[in-house]
Each structure stands twice: as structure tokens, then as C-alpha cells.
Amino acid sequence: MSMQAAPGTFRPDIEGLRALAVSGVVAFHFGMTGLPGGFIGVDIFFVISGYLITRHLQQEIARSGTVNLWRFYARRARRLLPASLFVILVTLIFGYFILSPSEQQFYSKGSLFASSYMINLWLIRWTVDYFASDASNNPFIHYWSLSVEEQFYLVWPALLLVLARFRPAKRDPFLLLAAVAAVSLALCWRLTAISQPWAFYFSPLRAWEFAAGGLASMAVSQEWARRFRFSPALGWLGLALIAAAYLTVTEDIPFPGSIALVPVLGTVMVLLSGAHESRIGPRSILGLQPFQEIGKLSYSLYLWHWPVIVYAGILEPDLTIAHRLLCLALTLVLSLFSYHFIENPVRHSGWLAAKTSRSLGLAAMLTATGATVAYGSAALASFNLDSEQRQVLTSAERKSAAREFDSACVLERDEIAPRACEFGAKNPKKTIVLFGDSHADHWSTPLKRIAENNGWRLVTYLKSSCPAASVTTWNTVLARNYSECDEWRKLVFGQIASLKPDVVILSEYSSSYVQNDINYISSYQIDVSEWAKGIKRTVETLKDTASEVVVLRDGPLHKSYLDKCVARALWQDESPSVCDTPRNEAVEETIPAAERKVVSEVGHASYVDVVDLFCNKTTCPAVIDGKLTFRDRHHIATPYAESLAAPLQRAIFGETIVGALQDRPAASKDGHAAPQ
């Protein structure tokens, strides 16, 4: 026997769902590989919010025929803003001691957008930039979902009011809301394939998840729902879908896209089932005390867990299981504190609830405070930047060698038509072509200098994340095969043939495309044998149009972002050597061995090993001769690249530039640099 829960009564299964959602998110961010899809807990939260807010608003519309928007916003402000701002302030304070001033400047912008509920919009622009900083060190990035929720709260009441107005015309609000959800889902599905950051962060493209919860709320009040006899089975099926998503969805799968339907439908099924009390349904499990306690803390746990694990990872890059458990304990303690002393006292304040204006005034004050503190934090960080730290920051900001000369030299992902950039002599003695991705780009600085000093011409063909090797690769940003790269490469072959160059130099971020033990990008990385065949196909295509083809070995991959790590070390009065990476952890040997072998099989082609320009026998230093070697983990910092002109010329052309730096070991063809 099942009985429908009365509208407005407490739903323990929803509290249990919150516990499942936040547990998945925390487990994912804390590195629990057994739950690769834990991040979909955010989607569960979206559906729950849609369900609860729609139920509340519909009840108010049924009673009064309208919605008191100001009172609604006041309740939301008391519920969400105090704890949110408190975590932002504490995160900024600890960031002063943990992050470098340059990082403090950048992430203070994130706190500004988080305080004003627009960080999701900031992240759209930030994420689509190929040369943007890494997301994993941003202690405010998790606020994107809170911004989406706040934007939902701003629009949803008005939408439900509009839908309610159609009742006199005998139009069903359920069907109209379903149409809104269908449009949002279709756009989200399409944009996931075209521009995943928009699909992920943009609130209108996530509206279908909130709408799914809203539709579930409307369905519960329908006659057919009250007579539904199989609600326990529906609930268990919903939990099974959520579990399947947690266990099988990975970052490699295009998301949200169609796969987000799995956790969303699962959550809807559990919500529909939980509207009926049953001893054999999932409501009996989700209502257990552990789920209830975690569910109560879910908001605070979500706020605290990310800055805790981010700062822990900065202080101790190699976090052990024991470290992660300590982080979990700290997250729990902080959550309990903010729940009992910040969140609940403000949320249940009779004085604030007595007048809507008081709550709205509090919201305005908190928002202004967050923005002011964020601005002050950025200003203080700028003041604290000394000359040495500014030099590191400058090295990191000169992000792309080609972009330093011509901002249009490196094609973006969606561009196909080749664009040649030319440097050096107009009537050259020799023409050199540089061909590849951003790792080819960072060699354009020394090659430009070589060309200018010798009366040669340098022509570059560069495209973001697109290797010169004739293989189809998977693009993690586009979340699909990179067809634009294949088309561009074929067109470049034709343009190079028309140039008839003396030398074509190939360079690419090979460890990002090929399976290896140093650099895991995604499960879509190709086999090394397939990669070697692609290298050989490209070299054989080019050897008929160029006097010589040179393949540059890829450089080392550091364990940390050197610009950030060295800046932190200087801020904390430590040696930059703390950012060095052991050579055996930075240098991959399997891919170069396969590349060297196939290149040796082709006439008029050579393989140049450049690793010893960055590493000694045991270590790959972060700083050499006072210069930052890499601006991130694997792109050469431009000032250091400038110092490599002489050894690079000796390695490729067997010649020396008069007056160039001579104290760098020369890279060598088909081998390693001579030992120092």
C-alpha cells in the first residue's frame, strides 16, 4: 500500500538525494577513480532545485494567483548568500599565503564573478581560450553551478507565471514547460558537439535539467500519478540509472550532451517514486539517518570541498590517500561550522524574515562586500608583486611565440584554411617551413632569429592542438574527432609543395595524442604504432617537395605549471628548484623511439632530439640561467626560447650564429645532446 505525500511536507528521500549528489561530486574531486562520473552530482542538484522551486511556486500561484517575487528572492538570499560569501572570504584569505601574487590577481577576478553570480559566464570565455591557465588550481571554479542556480531563480518564477496565464486558454502548462525543456535540451545537445563550454556553463542550456524537475513536480499532482502502482520499481530504476552514470560516465565523454539524460531521468524517477510512501521503495533507504545528515550539510560540503582539495594539492602535489582523508575531515569540520553558525542562523532569522526589505538589503550588502573584497585582494596582490615575481609573470604572459609576432599565426580549432606567416628575408638564400601545433609554435621564436641572422625566410603553418602527423586525433575540448585538423593538414601539404622549401621542420605535442605513461589526456589517445605510421606518412609526403624534412622530438612535461610554481616559491622565499621535475618523470621514451625508427627509414629526413636543452641527466629544471624554461607544463617560455637559437641552429643546420649564446648544449640529430 502506498500513499502520496501531502504537498509541502518534508521529503526525506530528497535529502537523501542531496547526499548522493554531493557525495559524488566530492568523491570525484578528491580523486576517487572508482566513481569517474561523480561530477554528475551537480545535474542531480539541478533537477532537485527544479522540483522543489516549481512545487513551492505552484502552491503560491494556486493560493494567490501570483508570486511575490521580492519575497521569493529574499528567501533565496537568506538561504544561499551568507555561507557562499563566507567561503569566498576565507578562501581569499588563505590564498594570500598559498598562492603567488600573480595567481591572487587572477583568481580574485573569479571571486568577483562568484560574488555577483556570473562566474559561469566568465568561465565560458576563460575556458575556450587555448592558452588559458589550468582550471584545476582555480579555488572558485565550483561556483559556476551556484551561478547557474541563481540565474535559474531569477527567471523561473516569471516563467511559471507566464505558463499559468495560459490556463484560461485551456493550454496545459505541463506541455508548455515540456516544450521549453525540449528546446533547451536540443540546443545543449547540439552545442556540446560544437562548443562544449557553452553547453556546460551557460544556464539557458542547462534549463532543461531544472525543467525536468519542474515537470516531475507537476506530474506528482496529476491524477495518474496518484494511481501509479509501480512507484517503488520506478524509484529503484532511477537509482540504478544514477549509479550507472556515476560508474561509467567519464570526462572523455562529451558532456552534458545526451549522456546527461541518464542521471536527470534517474533523478526524476526517484522524485516521482518518493512522492509515495513505501517500505519497499528507495525512499526507505534514502531516508536513513546517514543520508539525512549528509543531505543537510550538502550545500556547505559543496562550498568547502573544492578550495580545501585545491589548496592541499598546491601545498602537497602528490596527495596520498591519508592526505585526502584529512582533507575530507577538514571539509566536514568547516561544513559543520558554517552550517550551524552561518547558514542556519541567517536562514532562520526571524528579524530578517519579518521584512522582505531586510533580506534584500542583506543580499545587496553581501554582494557589494564580496565584490569589494575581491577588488581589494587583486589590488593587494598587485602591490606585493616584486621585480623578480613580475619577471616570472611576464615570461608566462608571453604565451605564444608566434602570437608575439602575429596574432593570427596560430589557427583556432574551427579554422581550416591554412594561413602562412612569413619572417626573415624577402629574397632568401634558404626557405624554412615550420609545421605543427602549439609545440611547433614555441620553436618559432628561435627559428625566427636564425632566419633573420642568416638571410633566410621562415614560413609557419600552425594550428591549435593539430599535429603534423597524418593521424586523426580526438580533441578533448570539442569532445569529438578533430576533422578540422585533418582537412587543414591536407591543404597545408599543397601549400608547402608550392613553396619548394629547403627544410620542413615538424613539431607537435606528441604525448597528448599518443598513449604513454607520462601524460594521460584521455582514453582516446592513439596507439604508438599508429602514431609512428602517421609520422612516416607525413614525412614521405613532404620529402618529395622539400630538400630535407626534420622531425623535432617533443620536450619534457613538467609535473606542475612552472609559471605558478616558481611564482609561489619566490613569494614564499623558497628556491625555484622546488619546481624541478625528475627527468624520468618528465621525459617519455617510447614515443620518440618509434618516431626515430620510422624517420630513419625515409631518405632526406632526420630526427633531432631537443630534450637536453631542458634537462640534465637526472633533472628537468624549472629555471635555467635565471630564465623560466616553460610557461606552463610543456610550452617553452619565450625568453628561454630566445636563448635556444644557437644550439637549435647547430642541431638542425650544423651552423653557428656569430654572437649567439654558446653555453647551451647542442641538440643532436638522431641522438642526444653532448653532455656538459
C-alpha positions in Angstrom: 0.0 0.0 0.0 1.4 3.4 -0.9 0.2 6.8 -0.1 1.0 10.1 -1.7 2.9 12.5 0.4 1.0 15.6 1.1 2.2 18.7 -0.8 4.6 20.8 1.1 5.5 18.1 3.6 9.2 17.2 4.2 10.6 14.6 1.8 13.4 12.6 3.4 14.2 11.0 0.1 15.1 14.4 -1.4 17.5 15.0 1.5 19.0 11.6 0.7 19.3 12.5 -3.0 21.2 15.6 -2.0 23.5 13.4 0.0 24.1 11.2 -3.1 24.7 14.2 -5.3 27.3 15.9 -3.0 29.0 12.6 -2.2 29.5 12.0 -5.9 30.9 15.5 -6.5 33.3 15.3 -3.5 34.4 11.8 -4.4 35.2 12.9 -8.0 37.1 16.0 -6.9 39.0 14.1 -4.3 40.3 11.7 -6.9 38.2 8.6 -6.2 38.7 6.8 -9.6 36.0 4.3 -8.8 33.4 7.0 -9.4 34.6 8.7 -12.6 31.1 10.2 -13.2 30.8 11.7 -9.7 30.7 15.2 -11.3 27.1 14.5 -12.5 26.0 15.1 -8.9 25.6 18.7 -10.0 23.0 17.6 -12.5 21.1 15.8 -9.7 21.2 19.1 -7.7 19.7 21.0 -10.7 16.8 18.5 -11.0 16.1 18.7 -7.3 16.1 22.5 -7.4 13.7 22.5 -10.3 11.4 20.1 -8.4 11.3 22.0 -5.1 11.1 25.5 -6.5 8.4 24.6 -9.0 6.4 22.9 -6.3 6.7 25.9 -4.0 5.8 28.4 -6.7 2.9 26.4 -8.0 1.5 26.3 -4.5 1.8 30.0 -4.1 0.2 30.6 -7.5 -2.7 28.3 -6.6 -3.3 30.2 -3.3 -2.9 33.8 -4.6 -2.9 33.7 -8.3 0.6 35.2 -8.4 4.1 35.1 -7.0 5.6 37.6 -4.6 8.9 37.8 -6.4 10.7 40.0 -3.8 9.8 37.7 -1.0 10.9 34.7 -3.1 14.3 36.4 -3.8 14.6 37.3 -0.1 14.2 33.7 1.0 16.8 32.5 -1.6 19.2 35.2 -0.5 19.0 34.2 3.2 19.5 30.6 2.2 22.4 30.9 -0.1 24.4 34.1 0.1 25.8 34.2 3.7 27.6 30.8 3.5 28.7 31.5 0.0 30.3 34.8 0.8 31.9 33.4 4.0 33.6 30.7 2.0 34.8 33.2 -0.6 36.3 35.4 2.1 38.1 32.5 3.8 39.4 31.2 0.5 40.8 34.6 -0.4 42.5 34.9 3.0 44.2 31.5 2.8 45.0 32.2 -0.9 47.1 35.1 0.2 49.5 32.8 2.0 49.3 29.8 -0.5 49.0 31.4 -4.0 51.5 33.7 -5.7 50.6 37.3 -6.1 50.0 36.8 -9.8 47.6 33.9 -9.0 45.9 36.0 -6.4 45.3 38.7 -9.0 43.8 36.3 -11.5 41.6 34.2 -9.0 40.4 37.4 -7.3 38.6 38.0 -10.6 37.0 34.6 -10.2 35.8 35.6 -6.7 34.4 38.8 -8.0 32.3 37.0 -10.6 31.4 34.3 -8.0 30.1 37.0 -5.6 28.0 38.5 -8.4 26.7 35.1 -9.5 28.2 35.3 -13.0 31.3 33.1 -12.8 29.7 30.6 -15.3 29.8 33.4 -17.9 33.4 34.3 -17.1 34.4 30.6 -17.3 32.9 30.3 -20.8 35.3 32.9 -22.1 38.2 31.7 -20.0 37.8 28.0 -20.9 37.5 28.4 -24.7 40.9 30.2 -24.8 43.5 27.5 -25.7 46.2 29.5 -23.9 44.2 29.9 -20.7 45.6 28.9 -17.3 44.7 25.5 -15.9 41.3 25.1 -14.3 42.4 22.7 -11.5 44.0 25.4 -9.4 41.1 27.8 -9.5 39.6 27.7 -6.0 36.3 29.3 -7.2 35.5 27.3 -10.3 32.9 25.2 -8.5 30.8 28.4 -8.0 29.7 28.0 -11.6 26.8 25.8 -10.6 25.7 28.2 -7.9 25.7 31.0 -10.5 23.6 28.8 -12.8 21.2 28.2 -9.9 20.9 31.9 -9.0 20.2 32.7 -12.7 17.5 30.0 -12.6 15.9 31.5 -9.5 15.9 34.9 -11.2 14.0 33.7 -14.3 11.9 30.6 -13.2 9.2 32.4 -11.2 8.4 34.7 -14.1 8.3 31.7 -16.5 5.9 29.8 -14.3 3.6 32.8 -14.0 3.6 33.2 -17.8 2.7 29.5 -18.2 0.0 29.8 -15.6 -1.7 32.6 -17.6 -2.4 30.0 -20.4 -4.9 28.1 -18.2 -7.9 30.2 -19.4 -7.0 29.3 -22.9 -7.1 25.7 -21.9 -3.4 25.2 -22.6 -1.6 22.8 -20.3 1.4 24.4 -18.5 2.9 20.9 -18.3 3.1 20.7 -22.1 4.4 24.2 -22.4 7.1 23.6 -19.9 7.9 20.3 -21.6 8.4 22.3 -24.9 10.8 24.7 -23.1 12.7 21.7 -21.8 12.9 20.1 -25.2 14.3 23.3 -26.9 16.9 23.7 -24.1 17.9 20.0 -24.4 18.2 20.2 -28.2 20.4 23.3 -28.0 22.5 21.7 -25.2 22.9 18.5 -27.2 24.0 20.5 -30.3 26.3 22.9 -28.5 28.1 20.0 -26.7 29.5 18.9 -30.1 30.2 22.4 -31.3 31.3 24.4 -28.2 31.3 22.3 -25.1 32.0 25.1 -22.6 28.8 26.9 -23.7 26.8 23.7 -23.3 28.3 23.1 -19.9 28.3 26.5 -18.3 25.5 28.5 -20.0 22.4 28.5 -17.8 19.8 28.5 -20.7 21.4 25.3 -22.0 21.1 23.7 -18.5 17.5 24.9 -18.1 16.1 21.5 -19.3 17.5 19.9 -16.2 15.7 22.3 -13.9 12.6 21.9 -16.2 12.8 18.1 -15.8 12.5 18.6 -12.0 9.6 21.1 -12.6 7.8 18.6 -14.8 8.2 15.9 -12.1 6.7 18.3 -9.6 3.7 19.0 -11.9 3.3 15.2 -12.5 3.1 14.4 -8.8 -0.1 16.5 -8.6 -1.7 14.7 -11.5 -4.4 12.0 -11.0 -2.5 9.4 -13.0 0.5 9.8 -10.6 -1.6 9.2 -7.6 -2.9 6.0 -9.1 0.5 4.7 -10.3 1.1 1.3 -8.8 4.7 0.7 -9.7 6.4 3.7 -8.0 8.9 1.5 -5.9 10.1 -0.1 -9.1 10.4 3.3 -10.8 12.4 4.6 -7.9 14.9 1.6 -7.9 15.3 2.0 -11.7 16.1 5.7 -11.1 18.7 4.9 -8.5 20.2 2.3 -10.9 20.5 5.0 -13.6 22.2 7.4 -11.2 24.6 4.6 -10.1 25.3 3.7 -13.8 26.2 7.3 -14.5 28.5 7.5 -11.5 30.3 4.3 -12.5 30.5 4.7 -16.3 30.4 8.4 -17.3 33.9 9.8 -17.7 35.4 13.2 -18.6 36.3 11.8 -22.0 32.6 11.5 -22.9 31.1 14.7 -24.4 29.1 16.3 -21.6 26.3 17.3 -21.0 25.1 16.2 -24.4 22.7 13.3 -24.5 24.5 11.4 -21.7 23.2 13.9 -19.1 19.8 12.4 -19.7 20.8 9.3 -17.7 21.3 11.0 -14.3 18.5 13.5 -15.0 15.9 10.8 -15.8 17.2 8.8 -12.9 16.6 11.7 -10.5 13.2 12.4 -11.9 12.2 8.7 -11.4 13.4 8.8 -7.8 11.4 12.0 -7.2 8.3 10.6 -8.7 8.6 7.4 -6.7 9.3 9.3 -3.4 6.0 11.1 -3.6 4.5 7.8 -2.4 5.5 6.4 1.0 6.5 2.8 0.6 8.6 0.3 2.7 10.0 -1.3 -0.4 10.9 1.8 -2.4 14.2 3.7 -2.4 12.6 6.3 -0.1 13.2 3.9 2.8 16.9 3.8 2.0 17.4 7.4 1.3 15.6 8.3 4.5 18.2 6.6 6.7 20.0 8.9 9.2 23.4 9.0 7.5 21.9 10.2 4.2 19.8 12.8 6.1 22.8 14.2 8.0 24.9 14.5 4.8 22.0 15.9 2.9 21.6 18.7 5.5 25.2 19.6 5.0 25.2 19.2 1.3 25.4 22.9 0.5 28.2 23.6 2.9 30.0 20.5 1.8 29.8 21.6 -1.8 31.1 25.1 -0.9 34.1 23.9 1.1 35.4 20.7 -0.5 36.9 22.3 -3.6 39.1 25.1 -2.1 40.2 22.5 0.5 41.4 20.0 -2.1 42.8 22.7 -4.4 45.0 24.3 -1.7 46.0 20.8 -0.4 47.1 19.9 -3.9 49.2 23.0 -4.2 50.9 22.5 -0.8 51.4 18.8 -1.4 51.3 17.9 -5.2 51.5 14.2 -4.5 48.4 13.7 -2.3 48.2 10.3 -0.7 45.1 8.5 0.5 45.8 9.7 4.0 46.1 13.3 2.8 42.8 13.0 1.1 41.1 11.6 4.1 42.5 14.5 6.2 41.1 16.9 3.6 37.7 15.2 3.8 37.8 15.5 7.6 38.7 19.2 7.3 35.9 19.7 4.8 33.4 18.1 7.2 34.5 20.3 10.1 34.3 23.5 8.1 30.9 22.5 6.8 29.6 21.8 10.3 30.8 25.2 11.4 29.3 27.2 8.5 26.1 25.2 8.7 25.5 25.8 12.4 27.0 29.3 12.8 26.5 31.0 9.4 23.9 29.2 7.2 21.2 28.3 9.7 21.2 31.4 11.9 20.7 33.7 8.9 18.3 31.4 7.1 16.0 31.1 10.2 16.4 34.7 11.4 13.0 36.0 12.5 14.2 39.6 12.3 15.3 39.2 8.6 12.2 37.2 7.7 9.9 39.8 9.2 10.6 42.3 6.4 11.5 41.4 2.8 13.5 44.6 2.6 15.8 43.5 5.3 16.7 40.3 3.5 17.1 42.1 0.2 19.3 44.7 1.9 21.4 41.9 3.3 21.8 40.4 -0.2 22.9 43.7 -1.6 25.3 44.2 1.2 26.8 40.7 0.9 27.2 41.1 -2.9 28.8 44.5 -2.5 31.1 43.2 0.2 32.2 40.2 -2.0 32.9 42.5 -4.9 34.8 45.0 -2.7 37.0 42.3 -1.1 37.7 40.7 -4.4 38.8 44.1 -5.9 40.9 44.7 -2.7 42.5 41.3 -2.9 43.6 41.9 -6.5 45.0 45.3 -5.7 46.9 44.0 -2.7 48.3 41.2 -4.9 49.5 43.7 -7.5 51.2 45.7 -4.8 53.0 42.6 -3.5 54.5 41.7 -6.9 58.2 42.4 -6.7 60.5 42.7 -9.7 61.6 39.0 -9.7 58.0 37.8 -9.5 57.0 40.3 -12.2 59.7 38.8 -14.4 58.3 35.3 -14.0 54.8 36.6 -14.7 56.0 38.4 -17.8 57.6 35.2 -19.0 54.3 33.3 -18.5 52.2 36.0 -20.2 54.3 36.0 -23.4 52.3 32.9 -24.0 52.8 32.1 -27.7 55.9 32.8 -29.7 54.0 33.2 -33.0 51.4 35.4 -31.4 54.1 37.7 -30.2 54.9 38.4 -33.9 51.4 37.9 -35.5 48.3 37.2 -33.5 46.8 35.3 -36.5 49.6 32.8 -37.0 48.1 30.0 -34.9 44.7 28.9 -36.3 41.9 28.2 -33.8 40.1 24.8 -33.7 37.3 25.7 -36.1 39.6 27.2 -38.8 40.6 25.1 -41.8 42.1 27.3 -44.4 45.9 27.4 -44.0 47.4 30.7 -43.0 51.1 31.2 -43.7 53.1 33.6 -41.6 56.5 34.7 -43.0 59.5 36.1 -41.2 63.1 37.0 -42.3 64.5 37.9 -45.7 62.3 38.9 -48.7 64.8 37.4 -51.1 66.1 34.5 -49.0 69.1 32.2 -49.5 67.1 29.4 -47.9 63.4 28.8 -47.0 62.4 27.0 -43.8 58.9 25.8 -43.1 57.7 25.2 -39.5 54.6 22.9 -39.4 52.6 21.6 -36.5 50.6 22.6 -33.3 51.4 24.9 -30.4 54.6 22.9 -29.7 55.8 23.9 -33.2 54.7 27.5 -32.4 57.1 27.8 -29.4 60.0 27.0 -31.7 59.1 29.9 -34.0 61.0 32.3 -31.6 64.5 30.8 -32.1 63.8 29.9 -35.7 62.8 33.5 -36.5 66.1 34.6 -35.0 68.0 32.0 -37.0 66.3 33.1 -40.2 67.0 36.8 -39.6 70.6 36.3 -38.8 71.3 34.2 -41.9 69.2 36.0 -44.5 66.7 33.1 -44.7 62.9 33.0 -44.7 60.8 31.3 -42.1 57.2 30.3 -43.1 55.0 28.8 -40.4 51.8 26.7 -40.6 50.4 26.3 -37.1 47.1 25.1 -35.8 45.9 24.7 -32.2 46.0 21.1 -31.0 46.6 19.8 -34.5 49.7 17.5 -35.1 51.6 17.4 -38.4 51.5 13.6 -38.2 48.9 12.2 -40.6 46.6 10.7 -38.0 43.0 11.5 -36.9 43.1 12.7 -33.2 40.4 13.2 -30.6 40.0 16.8 -29.4 39.1 17.0 -25.8 37.6 20.5 -26.0 35.4 19.6 -29.0 34.8 16.2 -27.5 35.0 14.5 -30.9 37.4 13.5 -33.7 39.3 16.6 -34.9 38.1 16.6 -38.5 39.1 20.2 -39.0 42.7 19.2 -38.3 42.7 16.5 -41.0 41.3 18.9 -43.6 43.8 21.7 -42.6 46.8 19.3 -42.8 45.9 18.2 -46.3 45.6 21.8 -47.5 49.0 22.6 -45.9 50.7 19.8 -47.8 49.6 21.5 -51.0 50.9 24.9 -49.9 54.2 23.6 -48.8 54.6 21.8 -52.2 54.2 25.1 -53.9 56.9 26.7 -51.8 59.5 24.0 -52.5 61.3 24.8 -49.3 64.8 23.8 -48.4 63.8 22.4 -44.9 60.5 21.5 -43.4 60.5 21.2 -39.6 57.8 19.2 -37.8 57.0 19.6 -34.1 54.0 18.5 -32.1 52.8 17.7 -28.6 53.1 14.0 -29.2 52.4 12.8 -25.7 49.0 14.4 -25.7 47.9 12.4 -28.8 49.6 9.0 -28.0 49.1 6.5 -25.2 52.0 6.8 -22.7 53.0 6.5 -19.1 53.9 10.2 -18.5 50.9 12.1 -19.8 47.3 10.7 -19.7 44.9 13.0 -21.5 42.0 10.7 -22.3 41.2 7.2 -23.3 41.0 8.3 -26.9 44.8 8.7 -27.1 46.0 6.5 -30.0 48.5 3.6 -30.1 52.1 4.5 -30.6 52.4 2.3 -33.7 49.5 4.2 -35.3 51.2 7.4 -34.4 54.5 6.3 -35.9 52.8 5.4 -39.2 51.2 8.9 -39.2 54.6 10.5 -38.8 56.0 8.4 -41.6 53.1 9.3 -43.9 53.7 13.0 -43.3 57.5 12.7 -43.8 57.1 10.7 -47.0 54.6 13.3 -48.4 56.9 16.2 -47.6 60.2 14.7 -48.8 59.2 15.0 -52.4 58.7 18.7 -52.1 61.5 19.7 -49.7 65.2 19.2 -49.7 65.1 17.9 -46.1 62.5 17.1 -43.5 63.4 17.4 -39.8 61.3 16.0 -37.0 61.9 17.6 -33.6 61.5 15.4 -30.6 58.9 16.7 -28.2 60.2 18.3 -25.0 59.6 17.3 -21.3 56.4 17.5 -19.5 56.7 19.0 -16.0 54.7 17.9 -13.0 53.5 21.4 -12.2 52.7 24.6 -14.0 56.1 26.3 -13.8 54.8 29.8 -14.0 52.6 29.3 -11.0 55.0 27.1 -9.1 58.1 29.4 -9.4 56.0 32.4 -8.6 54.7 30.7 -5.4 58.3 29.7 -4.5 59.5 33.3 -4.8 56.5 34.6 -2.8 57.3 32.1 -0.1 61.1 32.7 -0.2 61.8 29.3 -1.5 64.2 28.2 -4.2 62.6 27.7 -7.7 64.3 24.3 -7.7 61.3 23.0 -5.7 59.5 23.1 -9.1 62.1 20.9 -10.9 60.8 17.6 -12.2 62.9 14.4 -12.2 63.9 13.5 -15.8 62.4 10.0 -15.6 59.0 11.6 -14.7 59.1 14.3 -17.3 60.6 12.6 -20.4 58.7 9.9 -22.3 60.9 7.5 -24.2 58.5 5.1 -26.1 57.1 7.6 -28.5 60.5 9.1 -29.5 61.9 5.6 -30.1 59.1 4.8 -32.5 59.4 8.3 -34.2 63.2 7.9 -34.6 62.8 4.5 -36.2 60.3 5.5 -38.9 62.2 8.7 -39.7 65.4 6.8 -40.2 63.6 4.7 -42.8 62.9 7.7 -45.0 65.5 9.4 -47.2 66.3 13.1 -46.8 64.8 13.1 -43.3 66.4 13.4 -39.8 65.3 13.3 -36.2 66.5 15.9 -33.8 66.5 15.3 -30.0 66.0 18.5 -28.1 65.4 17.2 -24.6 68.9 18.0 -23.3 68.2 21.7 -24.0 65.9 21.5 -21.0 67.1 18.6 -18.8 70.4 17.3 -17.4 70.9 13.6 -16.8 68.7 13.5 -13.7 66.5 16.6 -13.6 64.5 19.0 -15.8 64.9 22.3 -14.0 62.2 25.0 -13.8 64.8 27.8 -14.2 68.0 27.7 -16.2 70.4 30.7 -16.3 67.7 32.8 -14.5 65.1 32.1 -17.1 61.8 30.2 -16.6 62.1 27.3 -19.0 58.3 26.7 -19.6 55.4 29.0 -19.2 53.1 26.1 -18.1 53.9 22.4 -18.0 55.1 22.0 -21.6 55.1 25.2 -23.6 58.6 26.9 -23.7 58.7 30.4 -22.1 59.5 32.9 -24.8 62.6 34.4 -23.1 64.1 31.0 -22.7 63.2 30.1 -26.3 65.2 33.1 -27.4 68.3 31.7 -25.8 68.0 28.4 -27.8 68.7 29.9 -31.3 72.4 28.9 -31.4 72.1 25.3 -30.2 69.0 24.8 -32.4 70.8 26.0 -35.5 73.8 23.8 -34.7 71.5 20.8 -34.3 69.4 21.3 -37.4 71.7 23.1 -39.8 75.2 22.3 -38.5 76.0 26.0 -38.4 76.6 28.6 -35.6 75.2 32.1 -35.3 78.0 34.6 -34.5 77.5 36.3 -31.2 74.7 34.0 -30.1 74.7 32.2 -26.7 77.2 29.4 -26.8 76.8 27.8 -23.3 73.8 25.7 -24.0 74.4 22.1 -25.0 73.5 21.5 -28.6 70.7 19.1 -29.5 71.7 16.5 -32.0 70.4 14.6 -35.0 69.3 11.1 -34.3 70.7 11.2 -30.8 71.1 13.3 -27.6 73.0 16.5 -26.8 76.6 16.3 -25.9 77.0 16.1 -22.1 78.0 19.2 -20.3 
